[in-house]
Amino acid sequence: MRRLETDILILGSGGAGLFAALHAHQTDPTASITVAVKGLLGKCGCTRMVQGGYNVALAQGDSVERHFMDTIDGGKWLPDQDLAWTLVTKAVERIHELENELGCFFDRNPDGTIHQKAFAGQTFDRTVHKGDLTGIEIINRLAEQVWSRGIARLEEHRAVDLIKTADGSRIAGVLMIDIRTGEFVFVRAKAVLLATGGGPTMYRFHTPSGDKSCDGLAMALRAGLSLRDMEMVQFHPTGLLAGAHTRMTGTVLEEGLRGAGGYLLNGAGKRFMHDHDPRGERATRDVVSRSMFREMREGRTSPNGGLFIEMGHLGPENVRKQFKGMVERCSDCGFDLAGGRVEVVPTAHYMMGGVVFGADCTTELPGLFAAGEDTGGVHGANRLGGNGVANSTVFGGIAGETMAAWVRRQDPSPPDEAAIADSIGEHEAPFHLPPGDLGAIREALYACMWEDVGILRDGQGLARGLATLDALDARLARTGVADASRVFDLTWHDWLNLKSLIAVSRVIAAAALAREDSRGAHFREDFPEAGPLAASTYSVVRQAGERLELSQRAVAFTRVAPGQTLIE
Ligand SMILES: Cc1cc2nc3c(=O)[nH]c(=O)nc-3n(C[C@H](O)[C@H](O)[C@H](O)COP(=O)(O)OP(=O)(O)OC[C@H]3O[C@@H](n4cnc5c(N)ncnc54)[C@H](O)[C@@H]3O)c2cc1C
């Protein structure tokens, strides 16, 4: 095992990880900072995939109070209000930093002000963007700045366990696997940032990048940390459905298609959304996804088992002009979006839940910090489109500052060597077992999460889902991988991905079973009512040995209570 040492170790190079690196360096240029990432820095994760844009209250007539109220309403009153307030206020600072210090070009109005577009669920047009490739602009500029500061990089290094000191009182570092060589690497650090970006890739159809398999959340669980709001998984209604042979299946066809007047049709060619909601196709993501799922469950499906989106009535030329990228994406998969019908399916997009953390990005474990999609509490029961990248960049920056201040006061602590040895043993376990069919386990996981822990839930299905997940965990524990070369051993990493995904899926299912009301993204057919907002609770799960401990905690309405508003 290789050993390295750094003051600050950042796991993940999305908006959260890279902002943390920059702000840590800015706060203390003498601190040694290392970014460790499963993929290549600047080329992986979901921040790069952001299409729509970044929510921030900039324009005249808008206000941080309005952005805050939209976030609280959208989150169905479950967000931690201090976290949400930090999000909306710091987003203003962060967008100026992105433009003026990091060099991002965002689209502008003819008068030179930043153009902000409409996004669902918001009472003001506040989404800053660069065409429909906003994430590439943000990540490219961030990566350049990180490179230029000489911040150390461990690319294609997969974090596998958070290692504490022998007395368990704080974090001492992180055990990783160097994917290129297959060797274990222990990085000792005074501060560690969890910024691996969650990612609900355990569902049959999903949008996040392939490098995301909930590793950060699984590591946090094993380290005994609490996760909140884990039942809240957001589905995007229009994932492309182009058959099982292509990775394009599940990827997002942007929300603007429905916004512009696109029709959703069932397999018989009938528009169905008005049977479910008076807003039709323009209803919110959760409502549209549920309606689509119902239609599919009734068997009124397209050839690949989904539904159709149709845009031709808006004029094919107009569609080609307005949605160039989407038209090309569909054409690559054999569909004519401008003039014909495209098969679509709801697709798992974002996890509102994650590690319990504070507005300064501290967690329960001293020395461990968290930011971005690995955290819970900012969005409550639903995330507004455009609040995701704001979340990761706002809190990533804060985490960098907090960590730089923290490491000044700390000496490095020796790790629990027995814990490192145990972890290596567990991660090498599949080499000592007869190789088996990981693909079959993955398919069974997809089916279980899609059918029993997905868009429409009930107690019976969730209990069945939990039993299936336990069985899959046991099946994986009996399934090995060939012990050949460990250099880029993607079968081994697939095994590790499944391990993380099953662990986190169990938490989603358990939290969903415990929540007997329907809020935002979580819908129980056996408990369809939301319940009184004033008595709102959020769920917290932690792992105690093999068991999951669940509790419901009252939401503290620290800034505004249901029925009130901050808008003048
Ligand atoms: C297609 C798509 C479109 C989106 N559009 C929008 C939008 O328009 N507006 C918006 O606000 N949000 C959008 N989102 C959501 C947004 O992308 C995320 O909320 C946000 O970017 C997450 O940032 P992050 O830094 O937490 O994680 P990410 O950017 O996902 O980065 C995670 C990083 O962790 C690394 N990693 C993972 N596991 C490990 C491990 N074990 N060890 C080391 N490194 C690891 C990954 O390689 C990656 O570098 C979109 C998401 C998708 C998928």
The ligand as an SDF file (V2000), in Angstrom:
LIG
                    3D

 53 58  0  0  0  0  0  0  0  0999 V2000
  -27.9120   15.5080  -17.0520 C   0  0  0  0  0  0  0  0  0  0  0  0
  -27.9330   16.3990  -15.8540 C   0  0  0  0  0  0  0  0  0  0  0  0
  -28.3450   17.7080  -15.9960 C   0  0  0  0  0  0  0  0  0  0  0  0
  -28.3670   18.5580  -14.8900 C   0  0  0  0  0  0  0  0  0  0  0  0
  -28.7600   19.8470  -15.0660 N   0  0  0  0  0  0  0  0  0  0  0  0
  -28.7700   20.6800  -14.0080 C   0  0  0  0  0  0  0  0  0  0  0  0
  -29.1270   22.0550  -14.1760 C   0  0  0  0  0  0  0  0  0  0  0  0
  -29.4540   22.5040  -15.2690 O   0  0  0  0  0  0  0  0  0  0  0  0
  -29.0860   22.8590  -13.0870 N   0  0  0  0  0  0  0  0  0  0  0  0
  -28.7260   22.4030  -11.8490 C   0  0  0  0  0  0  0  0  0  0  0  0
  -28.7190   23.1700  -10.9030 O   0  0  0  0  0  0  0  0  0  0  0  0
  -28.3780   21.1060  -11.6690 N   0  0  0  0  0  0  0  0  0  0  0  0
  -28.3890   20.2400  -12.7010 C   0  0  0  0  0  0  0  0  0  0  0  0
  -28.0180   18.9330  -12.5100 N   0  0  0  0  0  0  0  0  0  0  0  0
  -27.5980   18.5180  -11.1690 C   0  0  0  0  0  0  0  0  0  0  0  0
  -26.1530   18.9680  -10.9100 C   0  0  0  0  0  0  0  0  0  0  0  0
  -25.3580   18.4570  -11.9360 O   0  0  0  0  0  0  0  0  0  0  0  0
  -25.6300   18.4590   -9.5720 C   0  0  0  0  0  0  0  0  0  0  0  0
  -26.5190   18.8530   -8.5880 O   0  0  0  0  0  0  0  0  0  0  0  0
  -24.2880   19.0430   -9.1620 C   0  0  0  0  0  0  0  0  0  0  0  0
  -23.5230   19.3820  -10.2570 O   0  0  0  0  0  0  0  0  0  0  0  0
  -23.5310   18.0700   -8.2740 C   0  0  0  0  0  0  0  0  0  0  0  0
  -22.2470   18.5920   -7.9940 O   0  0  0  0  0  0  0  0  0  0  0  0
  -21.2520   17.7720   -7.0520 P   0  0  0  0  0  0  0  0  0  0  0  0
  -19.9720   18.5100   -7.0360 O   0  0  0  0  0  0  0  0  0  0  0  0
  -21.9080   17.4820   -5.7630 O   0  0  0  0  0  0  0  0  0  0  0  0
  -21.0840   16.3610   -7.7780 O   0  0  0  0  0  0  0  0  0  0  0  0
  -20.5120   15.9820   -9.2400 P   0  0  0  0  0  0  0  0  0  0  0  0
  -20.3520   17.1540  -10.0990 O   0  0  0  0  0  0  0  0  0  0  0  0
  -21.3510   14.8830   -9.7400 O   0  0  0  0  0  0  0  0  0  0  0  0
  -19.0630   15.4250   -8.9210 O   0  0  0  0  0  0  0  0  0  0  0  0
  -18.8620   14.2360   -8.1890 C   0  0  0  0  0  0  0  0  0  0  0  0
  -17.4020   13.8770   -8.2750 C   0  0  0  0  0  0  0  0  0  0  0  0
  -17.1080   12.8170   -7.3520 O   0  0  0  0  0  0  0  0  0  0  0  0
  -16.2920   11.8600   -7.9980 C   0  0  0  0  0  0  0  0  0  0  0  0
  -16.4340   10.5670   -7.2910 N   0  0  0  0  0  0  0  0  0  0  0  0
  -17.5190    9.7640   -7.2260 C   0  0  0  0  0  0  0  0  0  0  0  0
  -17.2330    8.6850   -6.4500 N   0  0  0  0  0  0  0  0  0  0  0  0
  -15.9520    8.8290   -6.0280 C   0  0  0  0  0  0  0  0  0  0  0  0
  -15.0790    8.0500   -5.2180 C   0  0  0  0  0  0  0  0  0  0  0  0
  -15.4560    6.8960   -4.6790 N   0  0  0  0  0  0  0  0  0  0  0  0
  -13.8160    8.5130   -5.0010 N   0  0  0  0  0  0  0  0  0  0  0  0
  -13.3800    9.6840   -5.5610 C   0  0  0  0  0  0  0  0  0  0  0  0
  -14.1640   10.4560   -6.3390 N   0  0  0  0  0  0  0  0  0  0  0  0
  -15.4360   10.0430   -6.5620 C   0  0  0  0  0  0  0  0  0  0  0  0
  -16.7930   11.8610   -9.4240 C   0  0  0  0  0  0  0  0  0  0  0  0
  -15.8660   11.2590  -10.2890 O   0  0  0  0  0  0  0  0  0  0  0  0
  -16.9570   13.3590   -9.6420 C   0  0  0  0  0  0  0  0  0  0  0  0
  -15.7170   13.9470   -9.9290 O   0  0  0  0  0  0  0  0  0  0  0  0
  -27.9870   18.0650  -13.6090 C   0  0  0  0  0  0  0  0  0  0  0  0
  -27.5850   16.7400  -13.4690 C   0  0  0  0  0  0  0  0  0  0  0  0
  -27.5570   15.9060  -14.5770 C   0  0  0  0  0  0  0  0  0  0  0  0
  -27.1210   14.4940  -14.3790 C   0  0  0  0  0  0  0  0  0  0  0  0
  1  2  1  0
  2  3  1  0
  2 52  2  0
  3  4  2  0
  4  5  1  0
  4 50  1  0
  5  6  2  0
  6  7  1  0
  6 13  1  0
  7  8  2  0
  7  9  1  0
  9 10  1  0
 10 11  2  0
 10 12  1  0
 12 13  2  0
 13 14  1  0
 14 15  1  0
 14 50  1  0
 15 16  1  0
 16 17  1  0
 16 18  1  0
 18 19  1  0
 18 20  1  0
 20 21  1  0
 20 22  1  0
 22 23  1  0
 23 24  1  0
 24 25  2  0
 24 26  1  0
 24 27  1  0
 27 28  1  0
 28 29  2  0
 28 30  1  0
 28 31  1  0
 31 32  1  0
 32 33  1  0
 33 34  1  0
 33 48  1  0
 34 35  1  0
 35 36  1  0
 35 46  1  0
 36 37  1  0
 36 45  1  0
 37 38  2  0
 38 39  1  0
 39 40  1  0
 39 45  2  0
 40 41  1  0
 40 42  2  0
 42 43  1  0
 43 44  2  0
 44 45  1  0
 46 47  1  0
 46 48  1  0
 48 49  1  0
 50 51  2  0
 51 52  1  0
 52 53  1  0
M  END
$$$$
